[in-house]
Amino acid sequence: MLGINEPGTRKNYLSAFKRFFRDFLKTSLVDDFKRPTPNENPTPCPSDEDVRIVYESLEYDRDRLIYLIAAASGLRRGEILNLIRKHIDFQHAC
């Protein structure tokens, strides 16, 4: 089992086990298992100035467009790269 020691993976596995034992086996065998706590040190968001510096350092308009879509929409890289013209509503665009 790859990644079983990652806190998020452990939490997901334990949640699934708890639900399975509770709902299907009708037993509380795993109720005492402790799930990991969420990360107490989340990744900090870049400042507006940092975002501006990266944007201004981009050479091509295409790269700037992709960067702005990522910064404003929260879409993942693959979702942005798979966008086509019909996915964009130009009537409601900023």
Phi and psi in radians as a Rosetta constraint file:
Dihedral C 1 N 2 CA 2 C 2 CIRCULARHARMONIC -1.316 0.35
Dihedral N 2 CA 2 C 2 N 3 CIRCULARHARMONIC 2.414 0.35
Dihedral C 2 N 3 CA 3 C 3 CIRCULARHARMONIC 1.347 0.35
Dihedral N 3 CA 3 C 3 N 4 CIRCULARHARMONIC 0.195 0.35
Dihedral C 3 N 4 CA 4 C 4 CIRCULARHARMONIC -1.105 0.35
Dihedral N 4 CA 4 C 4 N 5 CIRCULARHARMONIC -0.416 0.35
Dihedral C 4 N 5 CA 5 C 5 CIRCULARHARMONIC -1.475 0.35
Dihedral N 5 CA 5 C 5 N 6 CIRCULARHARMONIC -0.094 0.35
Dihedral C 5 N 6 CA 6 C 6 CIRCULARHARMONIC -1.245 0.35
Dihedral N 6 CA 6 C 6 N 7 CIRCULARHARMONIC 2.353 0.35
Dihedral C 6 N 7 CA 7 C 7 CIRCULARHARMONIC -1.001 0.35
Dihedral N 7 CA 7 C 7 N 8 CIRCULARHARMONIC -0.732 0.35
Dihedral C 7 N 8 CA 8 C 8 CIRCULARHARMONIC -1.150 0.35
Dihedral N 8 CA 8 C 8 N 9 CIRCULARHARMONIC -0.702 0.35
Dihedral C 8 N 9 CA 9 C 9 CIRCULARHARMONIC -1.159 0.35
Dihedral N 9 CA 9 C 9 N 10 CIRCULARHARMONIC -0.787 0.35
Dihedral C 9 N 10 CA 10 C 10 CIRCULARHARMONIC -1.027 0.35
Dihedral N 10 CA 10 C 10 N 11 CIRCULARHARMONIC -0.762 0.35
Dihedral C 10 N 11 CA 11 C 11 CIRCULARHARMONIC -1.080 0.35
Dihedral N 11 CA 11 C 11 N 12 CIRCULARHARMONIC -0.746 0.35
Dihedral C 11 N 12 CA 12 C 12 CIRCULARHARMONIC -1.122 0.35
Dihedral N 12 CA 12 C 12 N 13 CIRCULARHARMONIC -0.785 0.35
Dihedral C 12 N 13 CA 13 C 13 CIRCULARHARMONIC -1.072 0.35
Dihedral N 13 CA 13 C 13 N 14 CIRCULARHARMONIC -0.821 0.35
Dihedral C 13 N 14 CA 14 C 14 CIRCULARHARMONIC -1.136 0.35
Dihedral N 14 CA 14 C 14 N 15 CIRCULARHARMONIC -0.645 0.35
Dihedral C 14 N 15 CA 15 C 15 CIRCULARHARMONIC -1.105 0.35
Dihedral N 15 CA 15 C 15 N 16 CIRCULARHARMONIC -0.730 0.35
Dihedral C 15 N 16 CA 16 C 16 CIRCULARHARMONIC -1.138 0.35
Dihedral N 16 CA 16 C 16 N 17 CIRCULARHARMONIC -0.769 0.35
Dihedral C 16 N 17 CA 17 C 17 CIRCULARHARMONIC -1.053 0.35
Dihedral N 17 CA 17 C 17 N 18 CIRCULARHARMONIC -0.791 0.35
Dihedral C 17 N 18 CA 18 C 18 CIRCULARHARMONIC -1.040 0.35
Dihedral N 18 CA 18 C 18 N 19 CIRCULARHARMONIC -0.778 0.35
Dihedral C 18 N 19 CA 19 C 19 CIRCULARHARMONIC -1.154 0.35
Dihedral N 19 CA 19 C 19 N 20 CIRCULARHARMONIC -0.753 0.35
Dihedral C 19 N 20 CA 20 C 20 CIRCULARHARMONIC -1.048 0.35
Dihedral N 20 CA 20 C 20 N 21 CIRCULARHARMONIC -0.860 0.35
Dihedral C 20 N 21 CA 21 C 21 CIRCULARHARMONIC -1.153 0.35
Dihedral N 21 CA 21 C 21 N 22 CIRCULARHARMONIC -0.679 0.35
Dihedral C 21 N 22 CA 22 C 22 CIRCULARHARMONIC -1.257 0.35
Dihedral N 22 CA 22 C 22 N 23 CIRCULARHARMONIC -0.852 0.35
Dihedral C 22 N 23 CA 23 C 23 CIRCULARHARMONIC -1.488 0.35
Dihedral N 23 CA 23 C 23 N 24 CIRCULARHARMONIC -0.598 0.35
Dihedral C 23 N 24 CA 24 C 24 CIRCULARHARMONIC -1.801 0.35
Dihedral N 24 CA 24 C 24 N 25 CIRCULARHARMONIC -0.687 0.35
Dihedral C 24 N 25 CA 25 C 25 CIRCULARHARMONIC -1.638 0.35
Dihedral N 25 CA 25 C 25 N 26 CIRCULARHARMONIC -0.146 0.35
Dihedral C 25 N 26 CA 26 C 26 CIRCULARHARMONIC 0.937 0.35
Dihedral N 26 CA 26 C 26 N 27 CIRCULARHARMONIC 0.793 0.35
Dihedral C 26 N 27 CA 27 C 27 CIRCULARHARMONIC -2.390 0.35
Dihedral N 27 CA 27 C 27 N 28 CIRCULARHARMONIC 2.741 0.35
Dihedral C 27 N 28 CA 28 C 28 CIRCULARHARMONIC -1.876 0.35
Dihedral N 28 CA 28 C 28 N 29 CIRCULARHARMONIC 0.550 0.35
Dihedral C 28 N 29 CA 29 C 29 CIRCULARHARMONIC -1.019 0.35
Dihedral N 29 CA 29 C 29 N 30 CIRCULARHARMONIC -0.656 0.35
Dihedral C 29 N 30 CA 30 C 30 CIRCULARHARMONIC -1.839 0.35
Dihedral N 30 CA 30 C 30 N 31 CIRCULARHARMONIC 0.190 0.35
Dihedral C 30 N 31 CA 31 C 31 CIRCULARHARMONIC -1.096 0.35
Dihedral N 31 CA 31 C 31 N 32 CIRCULARHARMONIC -0.458 0.35
Dihedral C 31 N 32 CA 32 C 32 CIRCULARHARMONIC -1.521 0.35
Dihedral N 32 CA 32 C 32 N 33 CIRCULARHARMONIC -0.075 0.35
Dihedral C 32 N 33 CA 33 C 33 CIRCULARHARMONIC -1.165 0.35
Dihedral N 33 CA 33 C 33 N 34 CIRCULARHARMONIC 2.373 0.35
Dihedral C 33 N 34 CA 34 C 34 CIRCULARHARMONIC -1.618 0.35
Dihedral N 34 CA 34 C 34 N 35 CIRCULARHARMONIC 2.247 0.35
Dihedral C 34 N 35 CA 35 C 35 CIRCULARHARMONIC -1.594 0.35
Dihedral N 35 CA 35 C 35 N 36 CIRCULARHARMONIC 2.553 0.35
Dihedral C 35 N 36 CA 36 C 36 CIRCULARHARMONIC -1.112 0.35
Dihedral N 36 CA 36 C 36 N 37 CIRCULARHARMONIC 2.624 0.35
Dihedral C 36 N 37 CA 37 C 37 CIRCULARHARMONIC -1.454 0.35
Dihedral N 37 CA 37 C 37 N 38 CIRCULARHARMONIC 2.729 0.35
Dihedral C 37 N 38 CA 38 C 38 CIRCULARHARMONIC -1.109 0.35
Dihedral N 38 CA 38 C 38 N 39 CIRCULARHARMONIC 2.816 0.35
Dihedral C 38 N 39 CA 39 C 39 CIRCULARHARMONIC -1.061 0.35
Dihedral N 39 CA 39 C 39 N 40 CIRCULARHARMONIC 2.193 0.35
Dihedral C 39 N 40 CA 40 C 40 CIRCULARHARMONIC -1.469 0.35
Dihedral N 40 CA 40 C 40 N 41 CIRCULARHARMONIC -0.216 0.35
Dihedral C 40 N 41 CA 41 C 41 CIRCULARHARMONIC -2.102 0.35
Dihedral N 41 CA 41 C 41 N 42 CIRCULARHARMONIC 1.315 0.35
Dihedral C 41 N 42 CA 42 C 42 CIRCULARHARMONIC -1.156 0.35
Dihedral N 42 CA 42 C 42 N 43 CIRCULARHARMONIC 2.727 0.35
Dihedral C 42 N 43 CA 43 C 43 CIRCULARHARMONIC -1.140 0.35
Dihedral N 43 CA 43 C 43 N 44 CIRCULARHARMONIC 2.218 0.35
Dihedral C 43 N 44 CA 44 C 44 CIRCULARHARMONIC -1.225 0.35
Dihedral N 44 CA 44 C 44 N 45 CIRCULARHARMONIC 2.584 0.35
Dihedral C 44 N 45 CA 45 C 45 CIRCULARHARMONIC -1.361 0.35
Dihedral N 45 CA 45 C 45 N 46 CIRCULARHARMONIC 2.522 0.35
Dihedral C 45 N 46 CA 46 C 46 CIRCULARHARMONIC -1.223 0.35
Dihedral N 46 CA 46 C 46 N 47 CIRCULARHARMONIC 2.645 0.35
Dihedral C 46 N 47 CA 47 C 47 CIRCULARHARMONIC -1.305 0.35
Dihedral N 47 CA 47 C 47 N 48 CIRCULARHARMONIC 2.873 0.35
Dihedral C 47 N 48 CA 48 C 48 CIRCULARHARMONIC -1.028 0.35
Dihedral N 48 CA 48 C 48 N 49 CIRCULARHARMONIC -0.647 0.35
Dihedral C 48 N 49 CA 49 C 49 CIRCULARHARMONIC -1.150 0.35
Dihedral N 49 CA 49 C 49 N 50 CIRCULARHARMONIC -0.695 0.35
Dihedral C 49 N 50 CA 50 C 50 CIRCULARHARMONIC -1.101 0.35
Dihedral N 50 CA 50 C 50 N 51 CIRCULARHARMONIC -0.737 0.35
Dihedral C 50 N 51 CA 51 C 51 CIRCULARHARMONIC -1.096 0.35
Dihedral N 51 CA 51 C 51 N 52 CIRCULARHARMONIC -0.751 0.35
Dihedral C 51 N 52 CA 52 C 52 CIRCULARHARMONIC -1.117 0.35
Dihedral N 52 CA 52 C 52 N 53 CIRCULARHARMONIC -0.720 0.35
Dihedral C 52 N 53 CA 53 C 53 CIRCULARHARMONIC -1.089 0.35
Dihedral N 53 CA 53 C 53 N 54 CIRCULARHARMONIC -0.783 0.35
Dihedral C 53 N 54 CA 54 C 54 CIRCULARHARMONIC -1.123 0.35
Dihedral N 54 CA 54 C 54 N 55 CIRCULARHARMONIC -0.781 0.35
Dihedral C 54 N 55 CA 55 C 55 CIRCULARHARMONIC -1.012 0.35
Dihedral N 55 CA 55 C 55 N 56 CIRCULARHARMONIC -0.812 0.35
Dihedral C 55 N 56 CA 56 C 56 CIRCULARHARMONIC -1.226 0.35
Dihedral N 56 CA 56 C 56 N 57 CIRCULARHARMONIC -0.360 0.35
Dihedral C 56 N 57 CA 57 C 57 CIRCULARHARMONIC -1.455 0.35
Dihedral N 57 CA 57 C 57 N 58 CIRCULARHARMONIC -0.192 0.35
Dihedral C 57 N 58 CA 58 C 58 CIRCULARHARMONIC -1.310 0.35
Dihedral N 58 CA 58 C 58 N 59 CIRCULARHARMONIC 2.379 0.35
Dihedral C 58 N 59 CA 59 C 59 CIRCULARHARMONIC -1.526 0.35
Dihedral N 59 CA 59 C 59 N 60 CIRCULARHARMONIC -0.661 0.35
Dihedral C 59 N 60 CA 60 C 60 CIRCULARHARMONIC -1.829 0.35
Dihedral N 60 CA 60 C 60 N 61 CIRCULARHARMONIC 2.547 0.35
Dihedral C 60 N 61 CA 61 C 61 CIRCULARHARMONIC -1.074 0.35
Dihedral N 61 CA 61 C 61 N 62 CIRCULARHARMONIC -0.635 0.35
Dihedral C 61 N 62 CA 62 C 62 CIRCULARHARMONIC -1.030 0.35
Dihedral N 62 CA 62 C 62 N 63 CIRCULARHARMONIC -0.765 0.35
Dihedral C 62 N 63 CA 63 C 63 CIRCULARHARMONIC -1.160 0.35
Dihedral N 63 CA 63 C 63 N 64 CIRCULARHARMONIC -0.666 0.35
Dihedral C 63 N 64 CA 64 C 64 CIRCULARHARMONIC -1.128 0.35
Dihedral N 64 CA 64 C 64 N 65 CIRCULARHARMONIC -0.714 0.35
Dihedral C 64 N 65 CA 65 C 65 CIRCULARHARMONIC -1.079 0.35
Dihedral N 65 CA 65 C 65 N 66 CIRCULARHARMONIC -0.835 0.35
Dihedral C 65 N 66 CA 66 C 66 CIRCULARHARMONIC -1.061 0.35
Dihedral N 66 CA 66 C 66 N 67 CIRCULARHARMONIC -0.733 0.35
Dihedral C 66 N 67 CA 67 C 67 CIRCULARHARMONIC -1.095 0.35
Dihedral N 67 CA 67 C 67 N 68 CIRCULARHARMONIC -0.773 0.35
Dihedral C 67 N 68 CA 68 C 68 CIRCULARHARMONIC -1.147 0.35
Dihedral N 68 CA 68 C 68 N 69 CIRCULARHARMONIC -0.694 0.35
Dihedral C 68 N 69 CA 69 C 69 CIRCULARHARMONIC -1.093 0.35
Dihedral N 69 CA 69 C 69 N 70 CIRCULARHARMONIC -0.770 0.35
Dihedral C 69 N 70 CA 70 C 70 CIRCULARHARMONIC -1.112 0.35
Dihedral N 70 CA 70 C 70 N 71 CIRCULARHARMONIC -0.757 0.35
Dihedral C 70 N 71 CA 71 C 71 CIRCULARHARMONIC -1.209 0.35
Dihedral N 71 CA 71 C 71 N 72 CIRCULARHARMONIC -0.621 0.35
Dihedral C 71 N 72 CA 72 C 72 CIRCULARHARMONIC -1.582 0.35
Dihedral N 72 CA 72 C 72 N 73 CIRCULARHARMONIC -0.520 0.35
Dihedral C 72 N 73 CA 73 C 73 CIRCULARHARMONIC -1.760 0.35
Dihedral N 73 CA 73 C 73 N 74 CIRCULARHARMONIC -0.506 0.35
Dihedral C 73 N 74 CA 74 C 74 CIRCULARHARMONIC 1.438 0.35
Dihedral N 74 CA 74 C 74 N 75 CIRCULARHARMONIC 0.133 0.35
Dihedral C 74 N 75 CA 75 C 75 CIRCULARHARMONIC -1.181 0.35
Dihedral N 75 CA 75 C 75 N 76 CIRCULARHARMONIC 2.666 0.35
Dihedral C 75 N 76 CA 76 C 76 CIRCULARHARMONIC -1.385 0.35
Dihedral N 76 CA 76 C 76 N 77 CIRCULARHARMONIC 2.849 0.35
Dihedral C 76 N 77 CA 77 C 77 CIRCULARHARMONIC -0.958 0.35
Dihedral N 77 CA 77 C 77 N 78 CIRCULARHARMONIC -0.839 0.35
Dihedral C 77 N 78 CA 78 C 78 CIRCULARHARMONIC -1.114 0.35
Dihedral N 78 CA 78 C 78 N 79 CIRCULARHARMONIC -0.628 0.35
Dihedral C 78 N 79 CA 79 C 79 CIRCULARHARMONIC -1.165 0.35
Dihedral N 79 CA 79 C 79 N 80 CIRCULARHARMONIC -0.671 0.35
Dihedral C 79 N 80 CA 80 C 80 CIRCULARHARMONIC -1.197 0.35
Dihedral N 80 CA 80 C 80 N 81 CIRCULARHARMONIC -0.775 0.35
Dihedral C 80 N 81 CA 81 C 81 CIRCULARHARMONIC -1.204 0.35
Dihedral N 81 CA 81 C 81 N 82 CIRCULARHARMONIC -0.354 0.35
Dihedral C 81 N 82 CA 82 C 82 CIRCULARHARMONIC -1.631 0.35
Dihedral N 82 CA 82 C 82 N 83 CIRCULARHARMONIC 0.024 0.35
Dihedral C 82 N 83 CA 83 C 83 CIRCULARHARMONIC -1.153 0.35
Dihedral N 83 CA 83 C 83 N 84 CIRCULARHARMONIC 2.492 0.35
Dihedral C 83 N 84 CA 84 C 84 CIRCULARHARMONIC -2.214 0.35
Dihedral N 84 CA 84 C 84 N 85 CIRCULARHARMONIC 2.924 0.35
Dihedral C 84 N 85 CA 85 C 85 CIRCULARHARMONIC -0.957 0.35
Dihedral N 85 CA 85 C 85 N 86 CIRCULARHARMONIC -0.662 0.35
Dihedral C 85 N 86 CA 86 C 86 CIRCULARHARMONIC -1.226 0.35
Dihedral N 86 CA 86 C 86 N 87 CIRCULARHARMONIC -0.267 0.35
Dihedral C 86 N 87 CA 87 C 87 CIRCULARHARMONIC -1.359 0.35
Dihedral N 87 CA 87 C 87 N 88 CIRCULARHARMONIC -0.269 0.35
Dihedral C 87 N 88 CA 88 C 88 CIRCULARHARMONIC -1.751 0.35
Dihedral N 88 CA 88 C 88 N 89 CIRCULARHARMONIC 2.216 0.35
Dihedral C 88 N 89 CA 89 C 89 CIRCULARHARMONIC -1.650 0.35
Dihedral N 89 CA 89 C 89 N 90 CIRCULARHARMONIC 1.717 0.35
Dihedral C 89 N 90 CA 90 C 90 CIRCULARHARMONIC -1.249 0.35
Dihedral N 90 CA 90 C 90 N 91 CIRCULARHARMONIC -0.326 0.35
Dihedral C 90 N 91 CA 91 C 91 CIRCULARHARMONIC -1.209 0.35
Dihedral N 91 CA 91 C 91 N 92 CIRCULARHARMONIC -0.566 0.35
Dihedral C 91 N 92 CA 92 C 92 CIRCULARHARMONIC -1.901 0.35
Dihedral N 92 CA 92 C 92 N 93 CIRCULARHARMONIC 0.183 0.35
Dihedral C 92 N 93 CA 93 C 93 CIRCULARHARMONIC -1.283 0.35
Dihedral N 93 CA 93 C 93 N 94 CIRCULARHARMONIC 2.662 0.35
